[in-house]
Amino acid sequence: MLHYLHVHGHGWGMGWGWVVGLLIIVVLIWLLVKTFNRTGLSKATENKKPLDILKERYAKGEINKEEFEERKKILS
């Protein structure tokens, strides 16, 4: 009986190998889409006011105090 299953491709190794491969491909595609999806990032900044973004950049250290004050005057 066991020999019959292996010969005709109905054993665990032969019959389910393609499912594992398919799952790996699906997971890789999902990871790529999630990694390169920029819409979530753009939606997060759409609702922010320019002054809020400026404050965040100053807090992160992307701009110094002089730049912050100059740009804050421009926005006011």
PDB file of N, CA, C and O in Angstrom:
ATOM      1  N   MET A   1       0.835  -1.196   0.000  1.00  0.00           N
ATOM      2  CA  MET A   1       0.000   0.000   0.000  1.00  0.00           C
ATOM      3  C   MET A   1       0.878   1.258   0.000  1.00  0.00           C
ATOM      4  O   MET A   1       0.634   2.183  -0.774  1.00  0.00           O
ATOM      5  N   LEU A   2       1.892   1.292   0.861  1.00  0.00           N
ATOM      6  CA  LEU A   2       2.773   2.454   0.943  1.00  0.00           C
ATOM      7  C   LEU A   2       3.520   2.654  -0.370  1.00  0.00           C
ATOM      8  O   LEU A   2       3.689   3.783  -0.831  1.00  0.00           O
ATOM      9  N   HIS A   3       3.963   1.565  -0.963  1.00  0.00           N
ATOM     10  CA  HIS A   3       4.645   1.640  -2.253  1.00  0.00           C
ATOM     11  C   HIS A   3       3.698   2.213  -3.313  1.00  0.00           C
ATOM     12  O   HIS A   3       4.136   3.004  -4.148  1.00  0.00           O
ATOM     13  N   TYR A   4       2.465   1.851  -3.304  1.00  0.00           N
ATOM     14  CA  TYR A   4       1.472   2.347  -4.253  1.00  0.00           C
ATOM     15  C   TYR A   4       1.328   3.877  -4.140  1.00  0.00           C
ATOM     16  O   TYR A   4       1.238   4.567  -5.156  1.00  0.00           O
ATOM     17  N   LEU A   5       1.308   4.399  -2.911  1.00  0.00           N
ATOM     18  CA  LEU A   5       1.150   5.841  -2.708  1.00  0.00           C
ATOM     19  C   LEU A   5       2.337   6.617  -3.264  1.00  0.00           C
ATOM     20  O   LEU A   5       2.152   7.671  -3.873  1.00  0.00           O
ATOM     21  N   HIS A   6       3.540   6.118  -3.066  1.00  0.00           N
ATOM     22  CA  HIS A   6       4.725   6.818  -3.551  1.00  0.00           C
ATOM     23  C   HIS A   6       4.854   6.755  -5.069  1.00  0.00           C
ATOM     24  O   HIS A   6       5.326   7.706  -5.693  1.00  0.00           O
ATOM     25  N   VAL A   7       4.443   5.654  -5.657  1.00  0.00           N
ATOM     26  CA  VAL A   7       4.546   5.501  -7.103  1.00  0.00           C
ATOM     27  C   VAL A   7       3.566   6.414  -7.818  1.00  0.00           C
ATOM     28  O   VAL A   7       3.899   6.980  -8.859  1.00  0.00           O
ATOM     29  N   HIS A   8       2.387   6.566  -7.291  1.00  0.00           N
ATOM     30  CA  HIS A   8       1.339   7.339  -7.958  1.00  0.00           C
ATOM     31  C   HIS A   8       1.251   8.782  -7.478  1.00  0.00           C
ATOM     32  O   HIS A   8       0.312   9.485  -7.852  1.00  0.00           O
ATOM     33  N   GLY A   9       2.185   9.245  -6.672  1.00  0.00           N
ATOM     34  CA  GLY A   9       2.238  10.653  -6.310  1.00  0.00           C
ATOM     35  C   GLY A   9       1.236  11.103  -5.281  1.00  0.00           C
ATOM     36  O   GLY A   9       0.938  12.295  -5.202  1.00  0.00           O
ATOM     37  N   HIS A  10       0.701  10.194  -4.488  1.00  0.00           N
ATOM     38  CA  HIS A  10      -0.270  10.593  -3.486  1.00  0.00           C
ATOM     39  C   HIS A  10       0.312  10.558  -2.075  1.00  0.00           C
ATOM     40  O   HIS A  10      -0.428  10.664  -1.096  1.00  0.00           O
ATOM     41  N   GLY A  11       1.612  10.412  -1.966  1.00  0.00           N
ATOM     42  CA  GLY A  11       2.250  10.402  -0.651  1.00  0.00           C
ATOM     43  C   GLY A  11       2.380  11.819  -0.108  1.00  0.00           C
ATOM     44  O   GLY A  11       2.127  12.782  -0.831  1.00  0.00           O
ATOM     45  N   TRP A  12       2.760  11.954   1.117  1.00  0.00           N
ATOM     46  CA  TRP A  12       2.861  13.288   1.728  1.00  0.00           C
ATOM     47  C   TRP A  12       3.895  14.159   1.030  1.00  0.00           C
ATOM     48  O   TRP A  12       3.665  15.351   0.827  1.00  0.00           O
ATOM     49  N   GLY A  13       5.024  13.581   0.664  1.00  0.00           N
ATOM     50  CA  GLY A  13       6.075  14.370   0.030  1.00  0.00           C
ATOM     51  C   GLY A  13       5.721  14.821  -1.366  1.00  0.00           C
ATOM     52  O   GLY A  13       5.985  15.969  -1.726  1.00  0.00           O
ATOM     53  N   MET A  14       5.142  13.967  -2.147  1.00  0.00           N
ATOM     54  CA  MET A  14       4.858  14.288  -3.539  1.00  0.00           C
ATOM     55  C   MET A  14       3.595  15.144  -3.694  1.00  0.00           C
ATOM     56  O   MET A  14       3.570  16.065  -4.510  1.00  0.00           O
ATOM     57  N   GLY A  15       2.589  14.858  -2.947  1.00  0.00           N
ATOM     58  CA  GLY A  15       1.314  15.537  -3.146  1.00  0.00           C
ATOM     59  C   GLY A  15       1.240  16.926  -2.540  1.00  0.00           C
ATOM     60  O   GLY A  15       0.491  17.769  -3.033  1.00  0.00           O
ATOM     61  N   TRP A  16       1.988  17.181  -1.498  1.00  0.00           N
ATOM     62  CA  TRP A  16       1.878  18.461  -0.798  1.00  0.00           C
ATOM     63  C   TRP A  16       3.059  19.394  -1.019  1.00  0.00           C
ATOM     64  O   TRP A  16       3.063  20.505  -0.488  1.00  0.00           O
ATOM     65  N   GLY A  17       4.036  18.989  -1.768  1.00  0.00           N
ATOM     66  CA  GLY A  17       5.212  19.820  -2.011  1.00  0.00           C
ATOM     67  C   GLY A  17       4.874  21.120  -2.716  1.00  0.00           C
ATOM     68  O   GLY A  17       5.454  22.160  -2.405  1.00  0.00           O
ATOM     69  N   TRP A  18       3.952  21.076  -3.653  1.00  0.00           N
ATOM     70  CA  TRP A  18       3.579  22.281  -4.393  1.00  0.00           C
ATOM     71  C   TRP A  18       2.854  23.288  -3.514  1.00  0.00           C
ATOM     72  O   TRP A  18       2.925  24.489  -3.771  1.00  0.00           O
ATOM     73  N   VAL A  19       2.154  22.820  -2.476  1.00  0.00           N
ATOM     74  CA  VAL A  19       1.444  23.724  -1.568  1.00  0.00           C
ATOM     75  C   VAL A  19       2.446  24.565  -0.783  1.00  0.00           C
ATOM     76  O   VAL A  19       2.248  25.766  -0.606  1.00  0.00           O
ATOM     77  N   VAL A  20       3.506  23.942  -0.321  1.00  0.00           N
ATOM     78  CA  VAL A  20       4.542  24.667   0.419  1.00  0.00           C
ATOM     79  C   VAL A  20       5.186  25.720  -0.478  1.00  0.00           C
ATOM     80  O   VAL A  20       5.390  26.858  -0.055  1.00  0.00           O
ATOM     81  N   GLY A  21       5.502  25.345  -1.705  1.00  0.00           N
ATOM     82  CA  GLY A  21       6.074  26.302  -2.654  1.00  0.00           C
ATOM     83  C   GLY A  21       5.135  27.457  -2.936  1.00  0.00           C
ATOM     84  O   GLY A  21       5.564  28.609  -3.008  1.00  0.00           O
ATOM     85  N   LEU A  22       3.873  27.160  -3.095  1.00  0.00           N
ATOM     86  CA  LEU A  22       2.871  28.196  -3.343  1.00  0.00           C
ATOM     87  C   LEU A  22       2.750  29.138  -2.151  1.00  0.00           C
ATOM     88  O   LEU A  22       2.642  30.352  -2.325  1.00  0.00           O
ATOM     89  N   LEU A  23       2.767  28.591  -0.960  1.00  0.00           N
ATOM     90  CA  LEU A  23       2.696  29.425   0.245  1.00  0.00           C
ATOM     91  C   LEU A  23       3.906  30.347   0.354  1.00  0.00           C
ATOM     92  O   LEU A  23       3.766  31.509   0.733  1.00  0.00           O
ATOM     93  N   ILE A  24       5.071  29.847   0.030  1.00  0.00           N
ATOM     94  CA  ILE A  24       6.278  30.679   0.072  1.00  0.00           C
ATOM     95  C   ILE A  24       6.170  31.831  -0.926  1.00  0.00           C
ATOM     96  O   ILE A  24       6.522  32.965  -0.604  1.00  0.00           O
ATOM     97  N   ILE A  25       5.691  31.548  -2.124  1.00  0.00           N
ATOM     98  CA  ILE A  25       5.521  32.593  -3.135  1.00  0.00           C
ATOM     99  C   ILE A  25       4.508  33.635  -2.681  1.00  0.00           C
ATOM    100  O   ILE A  25       4.744  34.832  -2.845  1.00  0.00           O
ATOM    101  N   VAL A  26       3.397  33.210  -2.119  1.00  0.00           N
ATOM    102  CA  VAL A  26       2.366  34.135  -1.637  1.00  0.00           C
ATOM    103  C   VAL A  26       2.920  35.032  -0.536  1.00  0.00           C
ATOM    104  O   VAL A  26       2.679  36.239  -0.541  1.00  0.00           O
ATOM    105  N   VAL A  27       3.654  34.459   0.399  1.00  0.00           N
ATOM    106  CA  VAL A  27       4.232  35.244   1.492  1.00  0.00           C
ATOM    107  C   VAL A  27       5.239  36.254   0.956  1.00  0.00           C
ATOM    108  O   VAL A  27       5.254  37.398   1.409  1.00  0.00           O
ATOM    109  N   LEU A  28       6.079  35.858   0.003  1.00  0.00           N
ATOM    110  CA  LEU A  28       7.053  36.786  -0.578  1.00  0.00           C
ATOM    111  C   LEU A  28       6.370  37.942  -1.300  1.00  0.00           C
ATOM    112  O   LEU A  28       6.791  39.091  -1.161  1.00  0.00           O
ATOM    113  N   ILE A  29       5.337  37.658  -2.057  1.00  0.00           N
ATOM    114  CA  ILE A  29       4.602  38.722  -2.750  1.00  0.00           C
ATOM    115  C   ILE A  29       3.952  39.656  -1.746  1.00  0.00           C
ATOM    116  O   ILE A  29       3.983  40.874  -1.926  1.00  0.00           O
ATOM    117  N   TRP A  30       3.365  39.108  -0.692  1.00  0.00           N
ATOM    118  CA  TRP A  30       2.724  39.928   0.340  1.00  0.00           C
ATOM    119  C   TRP A  30       3.746  40.842   1.006  1.00  0.00           C
ATOM    120  O   TRP A  30       3.465  42.018   1.238  1.00  0.00           O
ATOM    121  N   LEU A  31       4.935  40.311   1.317  1.00  0.00           N
ATOM    122  CA  LEU A  31       5.976  41.130   1.937  1.00  0.00           C
ATOM    123  C   LEU A  31       6.447  42.250   1.014  1.00  0.00           C
ATOM    124  O   LEU A  31       6.680  43.371   1.466  1.00  0.00           O
ATOM    125  N   LEU A  32       6.589  41.951  -0.278  1.00  0.00           N
ATOM    126  CA  LEU A  32       7.000  42.976  -1.230  1.00  0.00           C
ATOM    127  C   LEU A  32       5.963  44.082  -1.349  1.00  0.00           C
ATOM    128  O   LEU A  32       6.309  45.264  -1.367  1.00  0.00           O
ATOM    129  N   VAL A  33       4.703  43.704  -1.429  1.00  0.00           N
ATOM    130  CA  VAL A  33       3.638  44.703  -1.532  1.00  0.00           C
ATOM    131  C   VAL A  33       3.589  45.562  -0.278  1.00  0.00           C
ATOM    132  O   VAL A  33       3.446  46.781  -0.364  1.00  0.00           O
ATOM    133  N   LYS A  34       3.707  44.938   0.880  1.00  0.00           N
ATOM    134  CA  LYS A  34       3.656  45.679   2.140  1.00  0.00           C
ATOM    135  C   LYS A  34       4.851  46.617   2.275  1.00  0.00           C
ATOM    136  O   LYS A  34       4.715  47.729   2.785  1.00  0.00           O
ATOM    137  N   THR A  35       6.014  46.176   1.821  1.00  0.00           N
ATOM    138  CA  THR A  35       7.223  46.987   1.929  1.00  0.00           C
ATOM    139  C   THR A  35       7.173  48.199   1.008  1.00  0.00           C
ATOM    140  O   THR A  35       7.545  49.301   1.409  1.00  0.00           O
ATOM    141  N   PHE A  36       6.719  48.002  -0.208  1.00  0.00           N
ATOM    142  CA  PHE A  36       6.752  49.077  -1.195  1.00  0.00           C
ATOM    143  C   PHE A  36       5.462  49.868  -1.312  1.00  0.00           C
ATOM    144  O   PHE A  36       5.331  50.714  -2.196  1.00  0.00           O
ATOM    145  N   ASN A  37       4.519  49.605  -0.439  1.00  0.00           N
ATOM    146  CA  ASN A  37       3.252  50.327  -0.471  1.00  0.00           C
ATOM    147  C   ASN A  37       3.448  51.690   0.167  1.00  0.00           C
ATOM    148  O   ASN A  37       3.697  51.780   1.369  1.00  0.00           O
ATOM    149  N   ARG A  38       3.340  52.730  -0.604  1.00  0.00           N
ATOM    150  CA  ARG A  38       3.561  54.096  -0.121  1.00  0.00           C
ATOM    151  C   ARG A  38       2.260  54.820   0.215  1.00  0.00           C
ATOM    152  O   ARG A  38       2.306  55.930   0.746  1.00  0.00           O
ATOM    153  N   THR A  39       1.118  54.235  -0.074  1.00  0.00           N
ATOM    154  CA  THR A  39      -0.138  54.949   0.162  1.00  0.00           C
ATOM    155  C   THR A  39      -0.396  55.148   1.643  1.00  0.00           C
ATOM    156  O   THR A  39      -0.931  56.186   2.033  1.00  0.00           O
ATOM    157  N   GLY A  40      -0.039  54.204   2.465  1.00  0.00           N
ATOM    158  CA  GLY A  40      -0.224  54.359   3.906  1.00  0.00           C
ATOM    159  C   GLY A  40       0.612  55.489   4.447  1.00  0.00           C
ATOM    160  O   GLY A  40       0.173  56.201   5.350  1.00  0.00           O
ATOM    161  N   LEU A  41       1.809  55.673   3.917  1.00  0.00           N
ATOM    162  CA  LEU A  41       2.691  56.738   4.348  1.00  0.00           C
ATOM    163  C   LEU A  41       2.144  58.096   3.925  1.00  0.00           C
ATOM    164  O   LEU A  41       2.191  59.049   4.703  1.00  0.00           O
ATOM    165  N   SER A  42       1.629  58.198   2.708  1.00  0.00           N
ATOM    166  CA  SER A  42       1.118  59.471   2.234  1.00  0.00           C
ATOM    167  C   SER A  42      -0.179  59.855   2.939  1.00  0.00           C
ATOM    168  O   SER A  42      -0.430  61.041   3.150  1.00  0.00           O
ATOM    169  N   LYS A  43      -1.004  58.886   3.303  1.00  0.00           N
ATOM    170  CA  LYS A  43      -2.235  59.199   4.018  1.00  0.00           C
ATOM    171  C   LYS A  43      -1.946  59.754   5.401  1.00  0.00           C
ATOM    172  O   LYS A  43      -2.701  60.585   5.904  1.00  0.00           O
ATOM    173  N   ALA A  44      -0.871  59.308   6.017  1.00  0.00           N
ATOM    174  CA  ALA A  44      -0.521  59.788   7.350  1.00  0.00           C
ATOM    175  C   ALA A  44      -0.110  61.252   7.316  1.00  0.00           C
ATOM    176  O   ALA A  44      -0.335  61.970   8.290  1.00  0.00           O
ATOM    177  N   THR A  45       0.486  61.714   6.222  1.00  0.00           N
ATOM    178  CA  THR A  45       0.920  63.110   6.139  1.00  0.00           C
ATOM    179  C   THR A  45      -0.135  64.019   5.528  1.00  0.00           C
ATOM    180  O   THR A  45       0.000  65.240   5.612  1.00  0.00           O
ATOM    181  N   GLU A  46      -1.173  63.476   4.920  1.00  0.00           N
ATOM    182  CA  GLU A  46      -2.195  64.314   4.294  1.00  0.00           C
ATOM    183  C   GLU A  46      -2.948  65.164   5.306  1.00  0.00           C
ATOM    184  O   GLU A  46      -3.287  66.308   5.006  1.00  0.00           O
ATOM    185  N   ASN A  47      -3.216  64.644   6.480  1.00  0.00           N
ATOM    186  CA  ASN A  47      -4.026  65.344   7.459  1.00  0.00           C
ATOM    187  C   ASN A  47      -3.215  66.281   8.346  1.00  0.00           C
ATOM    188  O   ASN A  47      -3.790  66.986   9.175  1.00  0.00           O
ATOM    189  N   LYS A  48      -1.908  66.306   8.193  1.00  0.00           N
ATOM    190  CA  LYS A  48      -1.074  67.151   9.027  1.00  0.00           C
ATOM    191  C   LYS A  48      -0.956  68.540   8.424  1.00  0.00           C
ATOM    192  O   LYS A  48      -0.917  68.706   7.205  1.00  0.00           O
ATOM    193  N   LYS A  49      -0.903  69.515   9.288  1.00  0.00           N
ATOM    194  CA  LYS A  49      -0.693  70.892   8.850  1.00  0.00           C
ATOM    195  C   LYS A  49       0.799  71.107   8.633  1.00  0.00           C
ATOM    196  O   LYS A  49       1.619  70.399   9.217  1.00  0.00           O
ATOM    197  N   PRO A  50       1.155  72.071   7.802  1.00  0.00           N
ATOM    198  CA  PRO A  50       2.573  72.331   7.545  1.00  0.00           C
ATOM    199  C   PRO A  50       3.374  72.636   8.820  1.00  0.00           C
ATOM    200  O   PRO A  50       4.526  72.220   8.944  1.00  0.00           O
ATOM    201  N   LEU A  51       2.771  73.351   9.749  1.00  0.00           N
ATOM    202  CA  LEU A  51       3.472  73.673  10.993  1.00  0.00           C
ATOM    203  C   LEU A  51       3.741  72.408  11.810  1.00  0.00           C
ATOM    204  O   LEU A  51       4.784  72.295  12.452  1.00  0.00           O
ATOM    205  N   ASP A  52       2.807  71.461  11.786  1.00  0.00           N
ATOM    206  CA  ASP A  52       3.015  70.195  12.491  1.00  0.00           C
ATOM    207  C   ASP A  52       4.190  69.417  11.892  1.00  0.00           C
ATOM    208  O   ASP A  52       5.001  68.842  12.617  1.00  0.00           O
ATOM    209  N   ILE A  53       4.268  69.410  10.572  1.00  0.00           N
ATOM    210  CA  ILE A  53       5.364  68.721   9.896  1.00  0.00           C
ATOM    211  C   ILE A  53       6.685  69.408  10.219  1.00  0.00           C
ATOM    212  O   ILE A  53       7.696  68.744  10.444  1.00  0.00           O
ATOM    213  N   LEU A  54       6.677  70.736  10.240  1.00  0.00           N
ATOM    214  CA  LEU A  54       7.880  71.498  10.584  1.00  0.00           C
ATOM    215  C   LEU A  54       8.346  71.180  12.000  1.00  0.00           C
ATOM    216  O   LEU A  54       9.540  71.005  12.242  1.00  0.00           O
ATOM    217  N   LYS A  55       7.403  71.105  12.933  1.00  0.00           N
ATOM    218  CA  LYS A  55       7.744  70.771  14.320  1.00  0.00           C
ATOM    219  C   LYS A  55       8.338  69.364  14.416  1.00  0.00           C
ATOM    220  O   LYS A  55       9.290  69.138  15.163  1.00  0.00           O
ATOM    221  N   GLU A  56       7.782  68.434  13.671  1.00  0.00           N
ATOM    222  CA  GLU A  56       8.308  67.068  13.668  1.00  0.00           C
ATOM    223  C   GLU A  56       9.728  67.021  13.130  1.00  0.00           C
ATOM    224  O   GLU A  56      10.588  66.338  13.686  1.00  0.00           O
ATOM    225  N   ARG A  57       9.972  67.745  12.052  1.00  0.00           N
ATOM    226  CA  ARG A  57      11.315  67.767  11.471  1.00  0.00           C
ATOM    227  C   ARG A  57      12.318  68.365  12.444  1.00  0.00           C
ATOM    228  O   ARG A  57      13.453  67.897  12.530  1.00  0.00           O
ATOM    229  N   TYR A  58      11.910  69.396  13.179  1.00  0.00           N
ATOM    230  CA  TYR A  58      12.792  70.003  14.181  1.00  0.00           C
ATOM    231  C   TYR A  58      13.044  69.025  15.323  1.00  0.00           C
ATOM    232  O   TYR A  58      14.172  68.902  15.801  1.00  0.00           O
ATOM    233  N   ALA A  59      12.005  68.337  15.754  1.00  0.00           N
ATOM    234  CA  ALA A  59      12.144  67.371  16.847  1.00  0.00           C
ATOM    235  C   ALA A  59      13.040  66.198  16.452  1.00  0.00           C
ATOM    236  O   ALA A  59      13.763  65.664  17.293  1.00  0.00           O
ATOM    237  N   LYS A  60      13.002  65.795  15.193  1.00  0.00           N
ATOM    238  CA  LYS A  60      13.843  64.696  14.724  1.00  0.00           C
ATOM    239  C   LYS A  60      15.284  65.128  14.486  1.00  0.00           C
ATOM    240  O   LYS A  60      16.167  64.289  14.306  1.00  0.00           O
ATOM    241  N   GLY A  61      15.520  66.438  14.483  1.00  0.00           N
ATOM    242  CA  GLY A  61      16.869  66.936  14.240  1.00  0.00           C
ATOM    243  C   GLY A  61      17.191  67.118  12.773  1.00  0.00           C
ATOM    244  O   GLY A  61      18.354  67.284  12.406  1.00  0.00           O
ATOM    245  N   GLU A  62      16.181  67.090  11.938  1.00  0.00           N
ATOM    246  CA  GLU A  62      16.404  67.255  10.505  1.00  0.00           C
ATOM    247  C   GLU A  62      16.740  68.704  10.160  1.00  0.00           C
ATOM    248  O   GLU A  62      17.459  68.965   9.195  1.00  0.00           O
ATOM    249  N   ILE A  63      16.226  69.635  10.940  1.00  0.00           N
ATOM    250  CA  ILE A  63      16.536  71.053  10.752  1.00  0.00           C
ATOM    251  C   ILE A  63      16.963  71.632  12.097  1.00  0.00           C
ATOM    252  O   ILE A  63      16.587  71.127  13.155  1.00  0.00           O
ATOM    253  N   ASN A  64      17.760  72.705  12.036  1.00  0.00           N
ATOM    254  CA  ASN A  64      18.196  73.323  13.289  1.00  0.00           C
ATOM    255  C   ASN A  64      17.210  74.415  13.715  1.00  0.00           C
ATOM    256  O   ASN A  64      16.211  74.657  13.038  1.00  0.00           O
ATOM    257  N   LYS A  65      17.500  75.065  14.837  1.00  0.00           N
ATOM    258  CA  LYS A  65      16.570  76.053  15.396  1.00  0.00           C
ATOM    259  C   LYS A  65      16.390  77.246  14.469  1.00  0.00           C
ATOM    260  O   LYS A  65      15.279  77.754  14.318  1.00  0.00           O
ATOM    261  N   GLU A  66      17.483  77.699  13.842  1.00  0.00           N
ATOM    262  CA  GLU A  66      17.388  78.853  12.933  1.00  0.00           C
ATOM    263  C   GLU A  66      16.471  78.539  11.747  1.00  0.00           C
ATOM    264  O   GLU A  66      15.606  79.337  11.385  1.00  0.00           O
ATOM    265  N   GLU A  67      16.677  77.375  11.159  1.00  0.00           N
ATOM    266  CA  GLU A  67      15.820  76.973  10.043  1.00  0.00           C
ATOM    267  C   GLU A  67      14.372  76.871  10.488  1.00  0.00           C
ATOM    268  O   GLU A  67      13.467  77.300   9.772  1.00  0.00           O
ATOM    269  N   PHE A  68      14.147  76.300  11.676  1.00  0.00           N
ATOM    270  CA  PHE A  68      12.794  76.156  12.199  1.00  0.00           C
ATOM    271  C   PHE A  68      12.123  77.519  12.336  1.00  0.00           C
ATOM    272  O   PHE A  68      10.985  77.704  11.905  1.00  0.00           O
ATOM    273  N   GLU A  69      12.841  78.480  12.942  1.00  0.00           N
ATOM    274  CA  GLU A  69      12.261  79.810  13.149  1.00  0.00           C
ATOM    275  C   GLU A  69      11.985  80.514  11.827  1.00  0.00           C
ATOM    276  O   GLU A  69      10.947  81.158  11.675  1.00  0.00           O
ATOM    277  N   GLU A  70      12.906  80.398  10.866  1.00  0.00           N
ATOM    278  CA  GLU A  70      12.709  81.040   9.565  1.00  0.00           C
ATOM    279  C   GLU A  70      11.485  80.477   8.845  1.00  0.00           C
ATOM    280  O   GLU A  70      10.662  81.224   8.317  1.00  0.00           O
ATOM    281  N   ARG A  71      11.382  79.180   8.834  1.00  0.00           N
ATOM    282  CA  ARG A  71      10.274  78.544   8.128  1.00  0.00           C
ATOM    283  C   ARG A  71       8.947  78.765   8.860  1.00  0.00           C
ATOM    284  O   ARG A  71       7.887  78.828   8.236  1.00  0.00           O
ATOM    285  N   LYS A  72       9.019  78.880  10.170  1.00  0.00           N
ATOM    286  CA  LYS A  72       7.805  79.145  10.951  1.00  0.00           C
ATOM    287  C   LYS A  72       7.271  80.531  10.614  1.00  0.00           C
ATOM    288  O   LYS A  72       6.059  80.717  10.506  1.00  0.00           O
ATOM    289  N   LYS A  73       8.164  81.507  10.445  1.00  0.00           N
ATOM    290  CA  LYS A  73       7.744  82.869  10.051  1.00  0.00           C
ATOM    291  C   LYS A  73       7.081  82.856   8.679  1.00  0.00           C
ATOM    292  O   LYS A  73       6.072  83.522   8.450  1.00  0.00           O
ATOM    293  N   ILE A  74       7.671  82.086   7.776  1.00  0.00           N
ATOM    294  CA  ILE A  74       7.113  82.002   6.419  1.00  0.00           C
ATOM    295  C   ILE A  74       5.709  81.420   6.449  1.00  0.00           C
ATOM    296  O   ILE A  74       4.829  81.881   5.723  1.00  0.00           O
ATOM    297  N   LEU A  75       5.496  80.413   7.284  1.00  0.00           N
ATOM    298  CA  LEU A  75       4.196  79.763   7.348  1.00  0.00           C
ATOM    299  C   LEU A  75       3.132  80.607   8.048  1.00  0.00           C
ATOM    300  O   LEU A  75       1.938  80.421   7.813  1.00  0.00           O
ATOM    301  N   SER A  76       3.554  81.516   8.889  1.00  0.00           N
ATOM    302  CA  SER A  76       2.591  82.333   9.652  1.00  0.00           C
ATOM    303  C   SER A  76       1.969  83.427   8.822  1.00  0.00           C
ATOM    304  O   SER A  76       1.145  84.191   9.325  1.00  0.00           O
TER     305      SER A  76
END
